[in-house]
């Protein structure tokens, strides 16, 4: 059999695809359908898709055998996979010559990445041997603030740096563990292999002389020993132009973005002790696996191709040359369990390859931790703050005047002139207000040559500073308009004067003093504010877990990610600072390299356990312990990880999402292993929040090398609030010395359950023919210990449940599977509102992945005129962000705006942005119940397009943004339009209260009125018992049966 390289095949097909795509104007602007878009703003031309076709045979790594570092695959398994892929490729070509294959996956997945006509998607899905087809998603490019050079005041960066802070320098010096012999792949923007930290030429000229798409001069070298550019310079997976989605690989992985170079320096760069310091594993060998173009995003298909490359860099179907550790400083928020990456990274772990992945930079918001770090076998890394002086000692602005003399941290703007470029900036302050109106001539004269004291609000920071510059101000002090910490001011344009934000209370004091006399601000005072309490705390940007949907333990560890010094791309031997979990992950990648050198034959889960079991628990600046969902197991110490004598498996335990009505006891087992060569006398202790109630049962002696099972019990109490994260920790201690041998953080995500049930609906009429205008009394009983909520709606119908599937497809997402829906008209704040309720079969932790869409056809022509969307504020360009919103859109206008956006990019206007603000007819709140199956959207009745006789024609659907979903758009009752009357009194039930609150241990009676149309009623209980098992009914909805009190008809 001839040598077959999947990457050689990629080059041939990608080139031919690009030539084919350029044959017509239509195909050149062909656009992808993105599942996460609302219905209205989907691409106008959807003739082709890019997708991954998963085949039925197991991937090679699933069948491989790993023993003492040697990975073997039987010839029979290899041949079976190749035969299946060849056969499927032939069948796809026979189905249509327009189907092109641009990646073959064999190790991490058994799959083909294809471009195909969208009209053939269902046929491909139905082909024999196809387990599923998944449209590819994309990851946004990491955009992080960076500043050149070593920050002011750092002094000796050799002994005090992020590497020494995590004990890696100590491991190198005392244990001689440096990552020697370990191969590390950096999946990123590439690596500037000309940089001095990688033993390149170390000059700016060397970098500039290289064409990123041409010959790789100076690569490979002693430090960056291998790699590949999987995409090419022009690649951008998020571009509206289809051609840019097509990867054009080459052999030159030169960095064009700077991100990958910085990451690589942290892992294994060689520092000079002046401009930069050496990485965590300075003797590891680097592989530059370039998955981003010069601009824009990357995609699932490319990243999985990178995982494939890591297993078999030369493509000869022999994994002897595989890498040992991978760094993935990329991702998207709200990562889930059911993603292709879970399967692919799990298979890499089977092959002995460790994956360190950044948790994301979305901040401390529950469940927002990002994919692919949420893959089971990946180690998800949060960002913490190290002890380098620039992270806890800050330049100060000195304010003085009269009795006022105070220092404030100089929190500069993102685009204002840096104070480091200014000397002797000391001048009087002049208060100028918000600058929303022109200043008086007298005030203009006063502020000229002075420092403007500006109030935040009403217009952007950039607009305010531009006006201050126009009036001749030499700097600006922005006063926050609300209590709380000041922050770095954003902006989309450079500002030519310095700018600093101060807190509201300080601004108030300064203004009081200005009313009595002058106040001088010294922006270059040379004084510093010290905040040592920041050391070993989490950054405010680090994404919080747990994992969406199932509450798994993510992130898993924390490492330094604030203002990290490393190599600056294209700058020869210079450094730059960057912040993000992108900077934290490579610290863990380096630790993995050290662990791999020390323990080459341990499983990946064991290496994770060593790092997590020896981590340090982090606290906030007030001394309060951070949640496990924020910090993972804590901040990793490389030296202690290498010296560990024991560990727990799993190494971080989550009980997941648990409903508790009052009290519930759970039991489970964990493994404790003694890694040492001597027997351990051990005792197990626990501490936890009162509602978690941990008890541990285990042996008192564990023999050398022995693994034992521990029985753990947890008695959960229902939280006071609707839901809560409960934390605890189990410590294994040496019974003789009381030293901690290993630690196991435990968490539970507990939702307080309701116990509501309908006790009948009495209609005071003789029968259906007589029920119009009659009184109806609904009885709801609450058997629970706390008050509960119920929501009554006119019933619209039920949708079928996705069938249960076995094998590979059990990992496919069942989220957003629509079960039923209802509608009602209510009065709220003197407005008449139409509300739609949607219930799913399976509960969701958050609703950001399941978007509600009601298409409205006002003129009856079968084409939507409006769309009522229930979405997160950040999910539609033109909304102002924020929480979940009910948004009414003009569909025609949305399509016009989308078309204009596409045409602009077709003309080469790459800076064109989507913005649908002009198409928004109304915005209202959306009621999205977390840890529930229920969500409610609403719209003002007078905003809706209805027929002349008051009929509302609509299609109600739930859109799933998850590419791994088994179903994309789930339409209630299929493709047919539904209709209801919105005329007053025309519904089945009238005078419906917005919410029915039922006190504990009582039965509530609610008066309703029957309308002109005989309709069923449905009650939704958002916090009654849920069910996550397919085919098992929950208790979150109840169809109402009418009992006619007077009977007889």
Secondary structure as the mmCIF struct_conf table of DSSP 4:
data_model
#
loop_
_struct_conf.conf_type_id
_struct_conf.id
_struct_conf.beg_label_comp_id
_struct_conf.beg_label_asym_id
_struct_conf.beg_label_seq_id
_struct_conf.end_label_comp_id
_struct_conf.end_label_asym_id
_struct_conf.end_label_seq_id
HELX_RH_AL_P HELX_RH_AL_P1 UNK A 6 UNK A 21
TURN_TY1_P TURN_TY1_P1 UNK A 22 UNK A 23
BEND BEND1 UNK A 24 UNK A 24
HELX_RH_AL_P HELX_RH_AL_P2 UNK A 25 UNK A 28
TURN_TY1_P TURN_TY1_P2 UNK A 29 UNK A 29
HELX_LH_PP_P HELX_LH_PP_P1 UNK A 32 UNK A 34
TURN_TY1_P TURN_TY1_P3 UNK A 35 UNK A 36
BEND BEND2 UNK A 37 UNK A 37
BEND BEND3 UNK A 39 UNK A 39
TURN_TY1_P TURN_TY1_P4 UNK A 40 UNK A 41
BEND BEND4 UNK A 42 UNK A 42
BEND BEND5 UNK A 44 UNK A 44
STRN STRN1 UNK A 48 UNK A 55
BEND BEND6 UNK A 56 UNK A 57
HELX_LH_PP_P HELX_LH_PP_P2 UNK A 58 UNK A 59
HELX_RH_AL_P HELX_RH_AL_P3 UNK A 60 UNK A 63
STRN STRN2 UNK A 65 UNK A 67
TURN_TY1_P TURN_TY1_P5 UNK A 68 UNK A 69
STRN STRN3 UNK A 70 UNK A 72
HELX_RH_AL_P HELX_RH_AL_P4 UNK A 75 UNK A 95
TURN_TY1_P TURN_TY1_P6 UNK A 97 UNK A 98
STRN STRN4 UNK A 100 UNK A 105
BEND BEND7 UNK A 107 UNK A 108
STRN STRN5 UNK A 111 UNK A 117
HELX_RH_3T_P HELX_RH_3T_P1 UNK A 118 UNK A 120
HELX_RH_AL_P HELX_RH_AL_P5 UNK A 121 UNK A 125
TURN_TY1_P TURN_TY1_P7 UNK A 126 UNK A 126
BEND BEND8 UNK A 127 UNK A 127
TURN_TY1_P TURN_TY1_P8 UNK A 128 UNK A 129
STRN STRN6 UNK A 130 UNK A 135
STRN STRN7 UNK A 138 UNK A 139
HELX_LH_PP_P HELX_LH_PP_P3 UNK A 140 UNK A 142
STRN STRN8 UNK A 146 UNK A 148
BEND BEND9 UNK A 149 UNK A 150
HELX_LH_PP_P HELX_LH_PP_P4 UNK A 151 UNK A 151
TURN_TY1_P TURN_TY1_P9 UNK A 152 UNK A 153
TURN_TY1_P TURN_TY1_P10 UNK A 157 UNK A 159
BEND BEND10 UNK A 160 UNK A 161
HELX_RH_AL_P HELX_RH_AL_P6 UNK A 162 UNK A 165
TURN_TY1_P TURN_TY1_P11 UNK A 166 UNK A 167
HELX_RH_AL_P HELX_RH_AL_P7 UNK A 168 UNK A 170
HELX_RH_PI_P HELX_RH_PI_P1 UNK A 171 UNK A 175
BEND BEND11 UNK A 178 UNK A 178
TURN_TY1_P TURN_TY1_P12 UNK A 180 UNK A 181
STRN STRN9 UNK A 183 UNK A 188
BEND BEND12 UNK A 189 UNK A 189
STRN STRN10 UNK A 191 UNK A 191
TURN_TY1_P TURN_TY1_P13 UNK A 193 UNK A 194
BEND BEND13 UNK A 195 UNK A 195
HELX_RH_3T_P HELX_RH_3T_P2 UNK A 196 UNK A 198
TURN_TY1_P TURN_TY1_P14 UNK A 199 UNK A 199
BEND BEND14 UNK A 200 UNK A 200
BEND BEND15 UNK A 203 UNK A 203
HELX_RH_AL_P HELX_RH_AL_P8 UNK A 204 UNK A 208
TURN_TY1_P TURN_TY1_P15 UNK A 209 UNK A 209
TURN_TY1_P TURN_TY1_P16 UNK A 212 UNK A 213
BEND BEND16 UNK A 214 UNK A 214
TURN_TY1_P TURN_TY1_P17 UNK A 217 UNK A 218
BEND BEND17 UNK A 220 UNK A 220
BEND BEND18 UNK A 222 UNK A 223
STRN STRN11 UNK A 224 UNK A 229
BEND BEND19 UNK A 230 UNK A 231
TURN_TY1_P TURN_TY1_P18 UNK A 233 UNK A 234
TURN_TY1_P TURN_TY1_P19 UNK A 237 UNK A 238
BEND BEND20 UNK A 240 UNK A 241
HELX_RH_3T_P HELX_RH_3T_P3 UNK A 242 UNK A 245
BEND BEND21 UNK A 246 UNK A 246
STRN STRN12 UNK A 250 UNK A 250
BEND BEND22 UNK A 251 UNK A 251
STRN STRN13 UNK A 254 UNK A 254
BEND BEND23 UNK A 256 UNK A 258
HELX_RH_AL_P HELX_RH_AL_P9 UNK A 259 UNK A 268
BEND BEND24 UNK A 273 UNK A 275
TURN_TY1_P TURN_TY1_P20 UNK A 280 UNK A 283
BEND BEND25 UNK A 284 UNK A 284
STRN STRN14 UNK A 285 UNK A 290
BEND BEND26 UNK A 294 UNK A 296
STRN STRN15 UNK A 298 UNK A 299
HELX_RH_AL_P HELX_RH_AL_P10 UNK A 300 UNK A 311
TURN_TY1_P TURN_TY1_P21 UNK A 313 UNK A 314
BEND BEND27 UNK A 316 UNK A 317
HELX_RH_3T_P HELX_RH_3T_P4 UNK A 319 UNK A 321
BEND BEND28 UNK A 324 UNK A 324
STRN STRN16 UNK A 325 UNK A 328
STRN STRN17 UNK A 332 UNK A 332
BEND BEND29 UNK A 333 UNK A 334
BEND BEND30 UNK A 337 UNK A 339
HELX_RH_AL_P HELX_RH_AL_P11 UNK A 340 UNK A 350
TURN_TY1_P TURN_TY1_P22 UNK A 351 UNK A 352
STRN STRN18 UNK A 354 UNK A 358
BEND BEND31 UNK A 361 UNK A 362
BEND BEND32 UNK A 364 UNK A 364
TURN_TY1_P TURN_TY1_P23 UNK A 366 UNK A 367
HELX_LH_PP_P HELX_LH_PP_P5 UNK A 369 UNK A 370
STRN STRN19 UNK A 371 UNK A 371
BEND BEND33 UNK A 372 UNK A 372
TURN_TY1_P TURN_TY1_P24 UNK A 373 UNK A 374
BEND BEND34 UNK A 375 UNK A 375
TURN_TY1_P TURN_TY1_P25 UNK A 376 UNK A 377
BEND BEND35 UNK A 378 UNK A 378
STRN STRN20 UNK A 379 UNK A 384
BEND BEND36 UNK A 387 UNK A 387
HELX_RH_3T_P HELX_RH_3T_P5 UNK A 389 UNK A 391
TURN_TY1_P TURN_TY1_P26 UNK A 392 UNK A 392
STRN STRN21 UNK A 393 UNK A 401
TURN_TY1_P TURN_TY1_P27 UNK A 402 UNK A 403
STRN STRN22 UNK A 404 UNK A 409
STRN STRN23 UNK A 411 UNK A 412
BEND BEND37 UNK A 414 UNK A 416
HELX_LH_PP_P HELX_LH_PP_P6 UNK A 417 UNK A 418
HELX_RH_3T_P HELX_RH_3T_P6 UNK A 419 UNK A 421
STRN STRN24 UNK A 426 UNK A 433
TURN_TY1_P TURN_TY1_P28 UNK A 434 UNK A 434
BEND BEND38 UNK A 436 UNK A 437
HELX_LH_PP_P HELX_LH_PP_P7 UNK A 438 UNK A 440
HELX_RH_AL_P HELX_RH_AL_P12 UNK A 441 UNK A 447
TURN_TY1_P TURN_TY1_P29 UNK A 448 UNK A 449
BEND BEND39 UNK A 450 UNK A 450
STRN STRN25 UNK A 451 UNK A 455
BEND BEND40 UNK A 458 UNK A 459
HELX_RH_AL_P HELX_RH_AL_P13 UNK A 461 UNK A 470
TURN_TY1_P TURN_TY1_P30 UNK A 471 UNK A 472
BEND BEND41 UNK A 474 UNK A 474
STRN STRN26 UNK A 475 UNK A 479
HELX_LH_PP_P HELX_LH_PP_P8 UNK A 480 UNK A 480
BEND BEND42 UNK A 481 UNK A 484
BEND BEND43 UNK A 492 UNK A 493
BEND BEND44 UNK A 496 UNK A 497
STRN STRN27 UNK A 498 UNK A 502
HELX_RH_AL_P HELX_RH_AL_P14 UNK A 504 UNK A 514
TURN_TY1_P TURN_TY1_P31 UNK A 515 UNK A 516
BEND BEND45 UNK A 517 UNK A 517
STRN STRN28 UNK A 520 UNK A 522
TURN_TY1_P TURN_TY1_P32 UNK A 523 UNK A 524
STRN STRN29 UNK A 528 UNK A 530
HELX_RH_3T_P HELX_RH_3T_P7 UNK A 532 UNK A 534
TURN_TY1_P TURN_TY1_P33 UNK A 535 UNK A 536
STRN STRN30 UNK A 538 UNK A 538
BEND BEND46 UNK A 540 UNK A 542
HELX_LH_PP_P HELX_LH_PP_P9 UNK A 543 UNK A 544
BEND BEND47 UNK A 546 UNK A 546
TURN_TY1_P TURN_TY1_P34 UNK A 548 UNK A 550
BEND BEND48 UNK A 555 UNK A 555
STRN STRN31 UNK A 557 UNK A 560
BEND BEND49 UNK A 562 UNK A 563
STRN STRN32 UNK A 564 UNK A 567
HELX_LH_PP_P HELX_LH_PP_P10 UNK A 568 UNK A 568
TURN_TY1_P TURN_TY1_P35 UNK A 569 UNK A 570
BEND BEND50 UNK A 571 UNK A 571
TURN_TY1_P TURN_TY1_P36 UNK A 572 UNK A 573
STRN STRN33 UNK A 575 UNK A 578
BEND BEND51 UNK A 580 UNK A 580
HELX_RH_AL_P HELX_RH_AL_P15 UNK A 581 UNK A 598
TURN_TY1_P TURN_TY1_P37 UNK A 600 UNK A 601
BEND BEND52 UNK A 602 UNK A 602
HELX_RH_AL_P HELX_RH_AL_P16 UNK A 604 UNK A 613
TURN_TY1_P TURN_TY1_P38 UNK A 614 UNK A 614
HELX_LH_PP_P HELX_LH_PP_P11 UNK A 615 UNK A 615
STRN STRN34 UNK A 616 UNK A 616
HELX_LH_PP_P HELX_LH_PP_P12 UNK A 617 UNK A 618
STRN STRN35 UNK A 619 UNK A 619
TURN_TY1_P TURN_TY1_P39 UNK A 621 UNK A 622
BEND BEND53 UNK A 623 UNK A 623
HELX_LH_PP_P HELX_LH_PP_P13 UNK A 624 UNK A 624
STRN STRN36 UNK A 625 UNK A 625
HELX_LH_PP_P HELX_LH_PP_P14 UNK A 626 UNK A 627
HELX_RH_AL_P HELX_RH_AL_P17 UNK A 628 UNK A 631
TURN_TY1_P TURN_TY1_P40 UNK A 632 UNK A 633
STRN STRN37 UNK A 635 UNK A 635
HELX_RH_AL_P HELX_RH_AL_P18 UNK A 638 UNK A 643
STRN STRN38 UNK A 646 UNK A 649
BEND BEND54 UNK A 650 UNK A 651
STRN STRN39 UNK A 652 UNK A 660
BEND BEND55 UNK A 661 UNK A 662
STRN STRN40 UNK A 663 UNK A 674
BEND BEND56 UNK A 676 UNK A 678
STRN STRN41 UNK A 680 UNK A 688
TURN_TY1_P TURN_TY1_P41 UNK A 690 UNK A 692
STRN STRN42 UNK A 694 UNK A 697
BEND BEND57 UNK A 700 UNK A 700
STRN STRN43 UNK A 701 UNK A 702
TURN_TY1_P TURN_TY1_P42 UNK A 704 UNK A 705
STRN STRN44 UNK A 707 UNK A 717
BEND BEND58 UNK A 720 UNK A 722
STRN STRN45 UNK A 723 UNK A 734
TURN_TY1_P TURN_TY1_P43 UNK A 735 UNK A 737
STRN STRN46 UNK A 740 UNK A 752
STRN STRN47 UNK A 756 UNK A 763
BEND BEND59 UNK A 764 UNK A 767
HELX_RH_3T_P HELX_RH_3T_P8 UNK A 768 UNK A 770
TURN_TY1_P TURN_TY1_P44 UNK A 772 UNK A 773
STRN STRN48 UNK A 775 UNK A 782
BEND BEND60 UNK A 784 UNK A 786
STRN STRN49 UNK A 788 UNK A 798
HELX_LH_PP_P HELX_LH_PP_P15 UNK A 800 UNK A 804
HELX_RH_3T_P HELX_RH_3T_P9 UNK A 807 UNK A 811
BEND BEND61 UNK A 812 UNK A 812
STRN STRN50 UNK A 813 UNK A 813
TURN_TY1_P TURN_TY1_P45 UNK A 815 UNK A 816
STRN STRN51 UNK A 818 UNK A 828
TURN_TY1_P TURN_TY1_P46 UNK A 829 UNK A 830
STRN STRN52 UNK A 831 UNK A 844
BEND BEND62 UNK A 845 UNK A 845
BEND BEND63 UNK A 847 UNK A 847
TURN_TY1_P TURN_TY1_P47 UNK A 848 UNK A 849
STRN STRN53 UNK A 850 UNK A 856
BEND BEND64 UNK A 858 UNK A 863
BEND BEND65 UNK A 865 UNK A 865
STRN STRN54 UNK A 866 UNK A 872
HELX_RH_3T_P HELX_RH_3T_P10 UNK A 873 UNK A 875
BEND BEND66 UNK A 876 UNK A 876
TURN_TY1_P TURN_TY1_P48 UNK A 877 UNK A 878
BEND BEND67 UNK A 879 UNK A 879
BEND BEND68 UNK A 883 UNK A 883
STRN STRN55 UNK A 884 UNK A 890
HELX_RH_AL_P HELX_RH_AL_P19 UNK A 891 UNK A 906
TURN_TY1_P TURN_TY1_P49 UNK A 907 UNK A 908
TURN_TY1_P TURN_TY1_P50 UNK A 910 UNK A 911
HELX_RH_3T_P HELX_RH_3T_P11 UNK A 917 UNK A 919
STRN STRN56 UNK A 920 UNK A 925
STRN STRN57 UNK A 927 UNK A 928
TURN_TY1_P TURN_TY1_P51 UNK A 930 UNK A 931
STRN STRN58 UNK A 932 UNK A 940
HELX_RH_3T_P HELX_RH_3T_P12 UNK A 941 UNK A 943
BEND BEND69 UNK A 944 UNK A 944
TURN_TY1_P TURN_TY1_P52 UNK A 948 UNK A 949
BEND BEND70 UNK A 950 UNK A 950
STRN STRN59 UNK A 951 UNK A 960
TURN_TY1_P TURN_TY1_P53 UNK A 963 UNK A 964
STRN STRN60 UNK A 965 UNK A 965
BEND BEND71 UNK A 966 UNK A 966
BEND BEND72 UNK A 968 UNK A 968
STRN STRN61 UNK A 969 UNK A 971
TURN_TY1_P TURN_TY1_P54 UNK A 972 UNK A 973
BEND BEND73 UNK A 974 UNK A 976
STRN STRN62 UNK A 978 UNK A 981
BEND BEND74 UNK A 983 UNK A 983
TURN_TY1_P TURN_TY1_P55 UNK A 984 UNK A 985
BEND BEND75 UNK A 987 UNK A 988
STRN STRN63 UNK A 989 UNK A 990
BEND BEND76 UNK A 991 UNK A 991
BEND BEND77 UNK A 994 UNK A 994
STRN STRN64 UNK A 996 UNK A 998
TURN_TY1_P TURN_TY1_P56 UNK A 1000 UNK A 1001
STRN STRN65 UNK A 1002 UNK A 1010
BEND BEND78 UNK A 1012 UNK A 1013
STRN STRN66 UNK A 1017 UNK A 1020
TURN_TY1_P TURN_TY1_P57 UNK A 1022 UNK A 1023
BEND BEND79 UNK A 1024 UNK A 1024
BEND BEND80 UNK A 1029 UNK A 1029
TURN_TY1_P TURN_TY1_P58 UNK A 1030 UNK A 1031
BEND BEND81 UNK A 1035 UNK A 1036
STRN STRN67 UNK A 1037 UNK A 1040
STRN STRN68 UNK A 1042 UNK A 1044
TURN_TY1_P TURN_TY1_P59 UNK A 1045 UNK A 1046
#
